[in-house]
Every structure is written in C-alpha cells, then in structure tokens.
Amino acid sequence: MGETPSIPQGPTDQHEQMMNKVGEWTVACQYFLGGETVAAEGVELVEALGPYWTVGHFRCEMMGTEISGVSTSGFDPAKGKYTGTWQDSATPYFYYFEGDIDEDGRLVMEGENYDPFTSSTATYRSIQTLGKDQRTLELYIIKPDTDPFQVLEYSYTRA
C-alpha cells in the first residue's frame, strides 16, 4: 500500500498567493471571434471564501449584451494543483481547470471542456499573471496539430 501524502492543516503559500486576487478590479476585455477582435470593459469583485478559495463575480457588456460570470480559484493540496472553475450567463457550460506556476511565474491551467465552436470537447488553457495591482488572463483552445486558438485576453487593474 502507498503512503498517504502529508496534507497541510492550514493555508499554504499557494493559498496566500491566490488571496492577492481579492478586491475590486476594472477589466479591459478582448474577445477574438473568427478573425475579429471585440473590445469590452468589465468589472470583477473577488471575495475570499475562507483562507483557501476566491470567488470572482465578473460582468461586462459585449456587443449590447450584458454578460456575468462566476469563477472560483484556489489550491488543492491533495492534488498539489491550482484549480479553477468558470460559469457565465452566455453559455450553459461548466469549465474546470487545474495546473501549476510555470518557470516564468505564470499560473498555467488546463481542462477538458466543451468547445461551442466545434460542438465537441477540447483542451482549454488559461495563462494568468498574478500581480498585486495588475493581472492578466489569456484563454486558448488547444487542438492537436494546430496552433492554439486564443479566445480572449483580460487585463485587470485594481480599482
């Protein structure tokens, strides 16, 4: 039988790093839709859920439609991975991601999620920078034998 991994009993450095997201943010949004780039302005309020998780409440107006979304993020010490979820008012899909900090200090997470562009499952990759007053998020769809397709880019500034 294998040994059970030692799991910390309190918040770790990884949890504390995610807490930097807590606060109010203005968001410059860019959506890449079939060769066209659509810009939008948004806001996000990120709250702490105890010392382990953050919950983000996002909203923006894009092409005359208000979009709202909810994200969760944190670190799962049993998996040894950062985790995140996303749901929004524009789609009926649940998105799940997990990953690690890369050598450049970015949080890179991937998940097998539904791709409404192809009506099938695809690998999504999010790349986040986690600064104290500035942060970014890039989202890509990864398909075999093709370059990653960038879906969106958000630039956050602490309000």
Salt bridges, closest charged atoms under 4 A:
GLU44 OE1 - ARG135 NH2 2.65
GLU47 OE1 - HIS57 NE2 3.27
GLU98 OE1 - LYS79 NZ 3.21
ASP100 OD2 - LYS81 NZ 2.80
ASP102 OD2 - ARG106 NH2 2.73
GLU110 OE2 - ARG125 NH2 2.55
ASP115 OD2 - LYS143 NZ 3.64
ASP133 OD1 - ARG158 NE 3.08
